[in-house]
Amino acid sequence: MSPVAMEDVVGVQPKPRAAVLAMPEYHPPLASRAMLRLDFNENTLAPSPRVFAKLQQLTAEGLTVYPEREPMEIQVAAHYGLKPDEVLLTNGVDEAIHLLACAFLDADDEVLLCTPSFFMYDVSCSMMTRNLIRVQADDSFLFPRERFLAAVTPRTKLIMVATPNNPTGQSVSREDIRALCAAAPHAVVFADEAYFHFHGESSMDDVPAIPNLIVGRTFSKAYGLANLRCGMLAGNSGLMQYVRKVSSPYNVNGIALAVLPEALADQAYLDWYVAQVHTGRERVYAALAELGVRYWPSTANFVLMDIGRKHAALVAAMRERGVLLRDRSSDPGCDGYVRITIGPEEHVSRGLAALRGSLTEVGWTPAESVPAQGRGDGEREYE
């Protein structure tokens, strides 16, 4: 074979799969976040002090060792009353979603989603199939149970439901999750409970009894471990063997595995932080009602509010005051809507003071809160 001249290959580049070309991209605005972080629904304070104490005990040699996920999975399973083969630790819930798509979706399968919701469902599932069936919630953002159940078909293979839902804060009842599992026994039903701690109702106890249910949790939110990237999936062992099969054996880093037992053990700290969020949520409701800002009651650690056409101006004004909010206008049905994260008392006070000043600065009035007109023109983001 004759050698190929370099001039013959200049400008030639391999192409990815067609599905990768077509899939959406996420663009989280992570730059310049050294201020009050009321934008990503993180724990805005700190993890348990026990976590930081454990970090200080880690050795240099320990960083040279490949992480062992299985011993921690045994502990996590015991914590939730499950068997070890019913639990898989993941690199955050983002990877969990990706693994579910890889394990269960063929090109002709359908994925059933309720929108607006977490954008990473679209990203991961679009890599595997173009058949994403989206059921749009109305302006109440309540889970459209009957329309959602009616959208199940023989081709439905994966159903993804966030409860509480991001960005709306609405939850899906345990009864509704059970109804979905019964209506689609041929499909995997994924109940994403990333914000479970701020709500309290869970489908975790149904995992051993319902063969097509998988529950997701994260240690990024209430536990405050977002930087360490650790989440989990819990499901029937028959299903979980396939998810485990497509998972990397070293997907969760050793630092996260080392501190996770301390985070799980400090129930007092977790209870304190959740109580702070519950109190702060009520304070935000009261302030928004006083200001005349339309909002949606939330079961999570954030509140979605209707700012209308001055949504971008408000977010910019808040940033100038050192407070980050999240503009959700590009989500379907969320045009003009902005989300604020709820943290401890001091952070809520600072956030509300900045919000009052910013609304005045941009000349906002309650008359500018208008019913959603559908999807905005911006790029979809996540978190």
C-alpha positions in Angstrom: 0.0 0.0 0.0 1.4 3.4 -1.0 2.0 5.8 1.9 -0.6 8.5 2.3 0.7 12.0 1.7 -0.1 14.5 4.5 -1.6 17.0 2.0 -4.2 14.3 1.2 -5.6 14.2 4.7 -5.4 17.8 5.7 -8.9 18.9 6.7 -10.2 15.3 7.1 -11.6 14.4 10.5 -13.4 11.4 11.8 -17.1 11.8 12.4 -18.9 10.7 15.6 -22.1 8.6 15.5 -25.1 10.4 14.1 -26.8 10.2 17.5 -23.9 12.2 19.0 -24.2 14.9 16.3 -27.9 15.2 17.0 -27.9 15.1 20.8 -28.3 18.3 22.8 -25.4 19.8 24.8 -25.5 21.2 28.3 -23.8 24.4 29.2 -23.7 24.9 33.0 -22.4 28.4 33.8 -19.7 27.2 36.2 -17.3 30.2 35.8 -17.0 32.9 38.5 -19.1 31.4 41.2 -17.1 32.7 44.2 -20.2 34.3 45.7 -23.4 33.3 47.4 -24.4 30.2 45.4 -28.2 30.2 45.1 -28.1 28.9 41.6 -27.3 25.2 41.5 -29.3 23.8 44.5 -26.1 22.8 46.3 -25.7 22.7 50.0 -24.6 26.3 50.4 -22.7 25.9 53.6 -20.7 22.7 54.2 -20.9 19.0 54.7 -20.9 17.4 58.1 -17.8 18.4 60.2 -17.1 14.7 60.4 -16.5 14.7 56.6 -13.9 17.4 56.8 -12.2 15.7 59.8 -12.0 12.4 57.8 -10.5 14.3 54.8 -7.7 15.5 57.0 -6.8 11.9 58.0 -6.2 10.8 54.4 -2.7 9.9 53.5 -0.5 10.6 50.4 -0.1 6.9 49.8 -3.8 6.4 49.9 -4.1 8.6 46.8 -2.1 6.0 44.8 -4.5 3.2 45.3 -7.4 2.3 43.0 -10.8 2.9 44.8 -12.8 -0.1 46.0 -16.5 0.6 45.6 -18.0 -2.6 46.8 -17.2 -2.3 50.6 -19.0 1.0 50.6 -21.9 -0.4 48.7 -22.4 -2.9 51.4 -22.6 -0.1 54.0 -24.9 2.0 51.9 -27.2 -1.0 51.3 -27.3 -1.7 55.0 -28.1 2.0 55.6 -31.2 1.8 53.3 -32.2 -1.7 54.4 -31.3 -3.2 51.0 -29.1 -6.1 49.8 -25.6 -5.2 48.4 -26.5 -6.4 44.9 -29.5 -4.0 44.9 -27.1 -1.0 45.2 -24.6 0.6 42.8 -22.6 3.7 43.7 -22.1 6.1 40.8 -20.2 9.2 39.8 -23.1 11.5 40.8 -26.6 11.0 39.5 -25.4 12.3 36.1 -23.5 9.0 35.6 -26.4 7.0 37.0 -28.6 8.4 34.2 -26.0 7.7 31.6 -25.6 4.1 32.8 -29.4 3.5 32.7 -29.5 4.7 29.1 -26.6 2.6 28.1 -27.9 -0.5 29.8 -31.5 -0.5 28.6 -32.0 1.6 25.4 -31.8 0.4 21.9 -32.3 2.7 18.9 -36.0 1.9 18.4 -36.9 2.2 22.1 -38.9 5.0 23.6 -38.1 7.1 26.6 -40.9 8.7 28.5 -40.2 12.1 30.2 -42.3 14.7 31.9 -41.1 18.2 31.1 -39.8 20.5 32.3 -37.3 18.4 34.1 -33.6 17.6 34.6 -31.9 18.2 31.2 -29.4 15.3 31.6 -32.2 12.9 30.9 -32.4 14.4 27.3 -28.6 14.3 26.9 -28.0 10.7 28.0 -31.0 9.2 26.4 -30.5 11.0 23.1 -27.2 9.2 22.7 -29.0 5.9 22.5 -32.4 6.7 20.8 -34.2 9.6 19.1 -37.5 8.5 20.5 -37.8 10.8 23.5 -41.5 11.2 24.3 -42.1 14.4 26.4 -45.3 15.0 28.2 -45.5 18.7 29.0 -46.9 19.7 32.4 -49.3 22.6 32.5 -48.5 25.9 34.3 -49.3 24.3 37.7 -46.4 22.0 37.1 -48.3 19.2 38.9 -47.4 15.7 37.6 -49.8 15.0 34.7 -50.6 11.5 35.8 -53.3 10.6 33.4 -51.6 12.1 30.3 -48.3 10.5 31.3 -49.9 7.0 31.8 -51.6 7.4 28.4 -48.2 8.0 26.7 -47.0 4.5 27.7 -46.7 2.3 24.6 -45.2 -1.2 23.9 -42.1 0.6 22.8 -41.6 2.4 26.1 -38.4 1.0 27.6 -37.3 3.7 30.1 -39.4 6.1 32.1 -37.6 8.9 34.0 -39.4 10.9 36.7 -37.7 13.3 39.1 -39.4 13.6 42.5 -39.0 16.4 43.7 -38.7 17.7 40.2 -36.0 20.2 39.0 -36.7 23.0 38.2 -40.3 23.1 39.4 -40.0 21.7 42.9 -43.1 19.6 42.5 -43.1 16.0 43.6 -44.6 12.8 42.2 -46.3 10.6 44.8 -45.2 7.1 45.7 -48.6 5.9 44.5 -48.0 7.5 41.1 -44.6 5.8 40.8 -46.2 2.5 41.6 -48.9 3.1 39.0 -46.2 3.8 36.4 -44.5 0.5 37.3 -47.7 -1.4 36.9 -48.7 0.3 33.7 -45.3 -0.4 32.0 -44.0 -3.7 33.4 -41.9 -4.0 30.2 -40.0 -0.7 31.0 -37.6 0.5 33.6 -39.1 3.2 35.8 -36.4 5.5 37.2 -37.5 7.6 40.2 -34.8 10.3 40.6 -34.9 11.3 44.3 -31.9 13.7 44.3 -33.9 16.1 46.4 -35.6 13.5 48.6 -34.3 14.8 51.9 -36.2 18.1 51.6 -39.4 16.3 50.8 -39.4 13.0 52.8 -41.5 10.7 50.7 -39.6 8.0 48.9 -40.0 4.9 46.8 -36.9 3.3 48.2 -38.9 0.8 50.3 -40.6 -0.5 47.1 -37.3 -1.5 45.5 -37.3 -5.1 46.7 -40.9 -5.7 45.7 -41.2 -4.0 42.3 -39.0 -5.6 39.7 -38.9 -2.7 37.2 -38.2 0.1 39.7 -34.9 1.8 40.1 -34.4 4.7 42.6 -31.7 7.3 42.3 -30.1 9.3 45.1 -27.3 11.8 45.3 -24.9 12.8 48.1 -24.4 16.2 46.4 -27.3 18.1 47.7 -28.3 17.7 51.4 -25.1 15.9 52.3 -23.0 18.7 50.7 -20.6 16.4 48.7 -21.2 17.9 45.2 -17.4 18.4 44.6 -16.7 14.7 45.3 -19.3 13.4 42.8 -21.1 10.5 44.4 -24.6 9.1 43.8 -26.3 5.8 43.8 -28.9 3.6 42.1 -31.0 1.1 44.0 -33.1 -1.5 42.2 -34.0 -5.1 41.7 -30.8 -7.2 41.6 -31.8 -8.6 38.3 -31.9 -5.2 36.8 -28.9 -3.9 38.6 -26.6 -6.6 37.2 -27.0 -5.0 33.8 -26.3 -1.5 35.1 -23.3 -2.8 37.0 -22.1 -4.4 33.8 -21.9 -1.1 31.9 -20.3 0.7 34.8 -16.6 1.4 35.1 -15.1 -0.5 38.1 -13.4 2.6 39.4 -16.2 5.2 38.7 -16.4 6.6 42.2 -13.2 8.2 43.6 -11.6 7.0 46.8 -11.9 10.3 48.6 -15.7 10.2 48.2 -15.8 6.6 49.3 -13.7 7.4 52.4 -15.9 10.2 53.6 -19.3 8.9 52.7 -19.6 6.8 55.9 -19.1 9.9 58.0 -21.7 11.8 56.0 -24.2 9.0 56.4 -23.5 8.6 60.1 -24.0 12.2 61.1 -27.8 12.2 61.0 -27.9 15.2 63.4 -26.2 17.4 61.0 -28.4 16.2 58.1 -31.5 16.9 60.1 -30.3 20.4 61.0 -29.5 21.3 57.5 -32.9 20.0 56.2 -34.7 21.9 58.9 -32.8 25.1 57.9 -34.1 24.6 54.3 -37.6 24.0 55.5 -37.6 27.2 57.5 -35.9 29.1 54.8 -38.4 27.9 52.2 -41.3 29.4 54.2 -39.4 32.7 54.5 -38.9 32.8 50.8 -42.6 32.1 50.2 -43.6 34.9 52.5 -41.1 37.4 50.9 -42.2 36.6 47.4 -45.9 36.9 48.4 -45.1 40.3 49.9 -43.3 41.5 46.8 -46.0 40.2 44.5 -43.8 37.7 42.8 -45.7 34.6 41.5 -44.0 31.4 42.6 -44.7 27.6 42.9 -44.7 25.8 46.2 -41.7 23.5 46.3 -40.8 20.2 48.1 -37.1 20.7 47.3 -34.4 23.1 48.4 -35.3 25.7 45.8 -38.2 27.8 44.6 -39.2 28.7 41.1 -40.5 32.2 40.6 -42.1 34.1 37.7 -40.1 37.3 36.8 -41.4 37.7 33.3 -39.5 39.7 30.7 -36.9 41.1 33.1 -35.6 37.6 34.2 -32.2 38.1 32.7 -31.9 41.6 34.1 -32.7 40.3 37.6 -30.1 37.6 37.4 -27.5 40.1 36.3 -28.4 42.5 39.0 -28.2 39.8 41.7 -24.8 38.8 40.4 -23.6 42.4 40.9 -24.7 42.1 44.5 -22.7 38.9 44.9 -25.7 36.4 44.7 -26.2 33.8 42.0 -29.7 32.8 40.8 -30.6 30.4 38.0 -32.5 31.6 34.9 -34.7 28.7 33.8 -36.3 30.6 30.8 -34.9 28.1 28.3 -36.8 25.2 29.8 -40.1 24.3 28.1 -43.0 26.1 29.8 -40.6 28.3 31.9 -40.3 31.5 29.9 -39.4 34.3 32.3 -38.9 32.0 35.3 -36.0 32.2 37.7 -35.0 29.7 40.4 -33.5 30.5 43.8 -31.8 27.9 46.0 -32.7 27.8 49.7 -29.9 27.4 52.3 -29.3 28.2 55.9 -30.8 31.2 57.7 -28.0 33.6 57.0 -27.9 32.7 53.3 -31.6 33.1 53.0 -31.4 36.6 54.6 -28.7 37.7 52.2 -30.5 36.3 49.2 -33.8 38.0 50.0 -32.1 41.3 50.8 -30.3 41.2 47.4 -33.6 40.1 45.7 -35.5 43.1 47.1 -32.8 45.5 45.9 -32.4 43.9 42.5 -36.1 43.9 41.7 -36.2 47.6 42.5 -33.1 48.3 40.5 -34.5 46.6 37.3 -37.8 48.3 37.7 -39.8 45.1 38.1 -43.5 45.2 38.9 -45.9 42.3 39.7 -47.7 43.0 36.5 -44.8 41.6 34.6 -45.4 38.1 35.9 -47.2 36.5 33.0 -48.4 32.9 32.3 -45.8 30.7 30.6 -45.8 31.0 26.8 -43.7 27.9 26.2 -40.0 27.3 25.6 -37.6 30.2 25.6 -35.0 30.8 23.0 -31.9 30.2 25.0 -29.8 27.0 25.3 -30.9 24.4 27.8 -28.8 24.1 30.9 -28.9 21.8 33.9 -28.7 21.8 37.7 
